[in-house]
């Protein structure tokens, strides 16, 4: 019984860890996209400044 409970606890911890990792990957991807957008906006603004 104790062994089964330990295995179930480990499995739950592993599942939680996987879910957290997936969440962090999703957040990271969102930040990477936001960063790319901001870099493009910055480049546009810099080009406008140089043109004026």
URFEN-V143225 format. One record per residue. N is the residue number from 1. RES is the residue in three letters. NEAR is the number of other ideal C-beta (glycine too) atoms within 12 Angstrom. Layout:
<<N:RES:NEAR> <N:RES:NEAR>>
//
This chain:
<<1:UNK:7> <2:UNK:8> <3:UNK:9> <4:UNK:10> <5:UNK:11> <6:UNK:12> <7:UNK:13> <8:UNK:14> <9:UNK:14> <10:UNK:14> <11:UNK:14> <12:UNK:14> <13:UNK:14> <14:UNK:14> <15:UNK:14> <16:UNK:14> <17:UNK:14> <18:UNK:14> <19:UNK:14> <20:UNK:14> <21:UNK:14> <22:UNK:14> <23:UNK:14> <24:UNK:14> <25:UNK:14> <26:UNK:14> <27:UNK:14> <28:UNK:14> <29:UNK:14> <30:UNK:14> <31:UNK:14> <32:UNK:14> <33:UNK:14> <34:UNK:14> <35:UNK:14> <36:UNK:14> <37:UNK:14> <38:UNK:14> <39:UNK:14> <40:UNK:14> <41:UNK:14> <42:UNK:14> <43:UNK:14> <44:UNK:14> <45:UNK:14> <46:UNK:13> <47:UNK:12> <48:UNK:11> <49:UNK:10> <50:UNK:9> <51:UNK:8> <52:UNK:7>>
//
